Amino acid sequence: MAATFAIEQVVVLGLGAVIGTLGGIALMWTMIPFLQLGEAARVVEPPIRLTVPWTSLVGYIALVAALLIVSVVWSTRRVSARR
């Protein structure tokens, strides 16, 4: 039962993290071009370059994944100890 609980938690929280990250990137690429106005309400020249710092993003995702695994193992151990 503890293994099923651990797998469920990893899948639910992992999918939430992936969907949130991809949704944030898509929202950035969609909305930022509409917000590129200067002081005179004209389009900014040169246009803003949208970049994703992939190395930092991968590092943060790895950190969140490690914390997710530790929390799932800890909570699974607590569930198993009660039985």
Wavefront OBJ file of the C-alpha trace (Angstrom):
o trace
v 0.000 0.000 0.000
v 2.828 2.398 0.781
v 4.367 1.843 -2.658
v 1.068 2.624 -4.366
v 0.741 5.795 -2.305
v 4.291 6.838 -3.196
v 3.744 6.243 -6.906
v 0.467 8.165 -6.804
v 2.100 11.140 -5.091
v 5.042 11.233 -7.511
v 2.738 11.060 -10.533
v 0.288 13.709 -9.297
v 2.904 16.161 -8.033
v 5.294 15.488 -10.910
v 2.623 16.066 -13.536
v 1.582 19.246 -11.758
v 5.160 20.528 -11.817
v 5.636 19.672 -15.499
v 2.303 21.189 -16.545
v 2.995 24.309 -14.479
v 6.470 24.781 -15.961
v 5.339 24.289 -19.548
v 2.286 26.476 -18.967
v 4.480 29.251 -17.564
v 6.791 29.137 -20.574
v 3.847 29.160 -22.990
v 2.251 32.058 -21.118
v 5.519 33.996 -21.274
v 5.813 33.549 -25.049
v 2.139 34.460 -25.500
v 1.760 37.488 -23.218
v 5.131 39.278 -23.189
v 4.859 40.485 -26.825
v 1.638 42.312 -25.886
v 3.404 44.056 -22.999
v 6.253 45.544 -25.067
v 5.212 49.184 -24.925
v 7.584 52.058 -24.273
v 6.853 55.356 -22.516
v 5.067 56.749 -25.603
v 2.830 53.670 -26.044
v 4.730 52.584 -29.139
v 6.329 49.250 -29.866
v 9.818 49.035 -28.384
v 12.654 48.878 -30.909
v 14.571 46.587 -30.901
v 11.977 44.022 -29.807
v 12.430 42.158 -26.549
v 14.161 38.802 -26.938
v 12.471 36.077 -24.951
v 14.897 33.495 -23.673
v 14.532 30.703 -21.177
v 17.584 30.106 -18.969
v 17.512 26.354 -19.549
v 20.425 25.506 -17.227
v 18.824 27.364 -14.311
v 15.416 25.895 -15.119
v 16.803 22.353 -15.200
v 18.601 22.995 -11.899
v 15.408 24.222 -10.240
v 13.429 21.297 -11.632
v 16.067 18.878 -10.313
v 15.891 20.516 -6.884
v 12.092 20.327 -6.821
v 12.225 16.692 -7.992
v 14.666 15.828 -5.203
v 12.455 17.531 -2.616
v 9.431 15.724 -4.060
v 11.122 12.342 -3.757
v 12.297 13.052 -0.202
v 8.831 14.207 0.872
v 7.139 11.185 -0.710
v 9.591 8.782 0.928
v 9.123 10.531 4.271
v 5.325 10.514 4.061
v 5.285 6.907 2.864
v 7.456 5.891 5.795
v 5.030 7.634 8.140
v 2.077 5.787 6.571
v 3.884 2.453 6.875
v 4.841 3.111 10.508
v 1.207 3.543 11.549
v 0.230 0.039 10.479
l 1 2 3 4 5 6 7 8 9 10 11 12 13 14 15 16 17 18 19 20 21 22 23 24 25 26 27 28 29 30 31 32 33 34 35 36 37 38 39 40 41 42 43 44 45 46 47 48 49 50 51 52 53 54 55 56 57 58 59 60 61 62 63 64 65 66 67 68 69 70 71 72 73 74 75 76 77 78 79 80 81 82 83
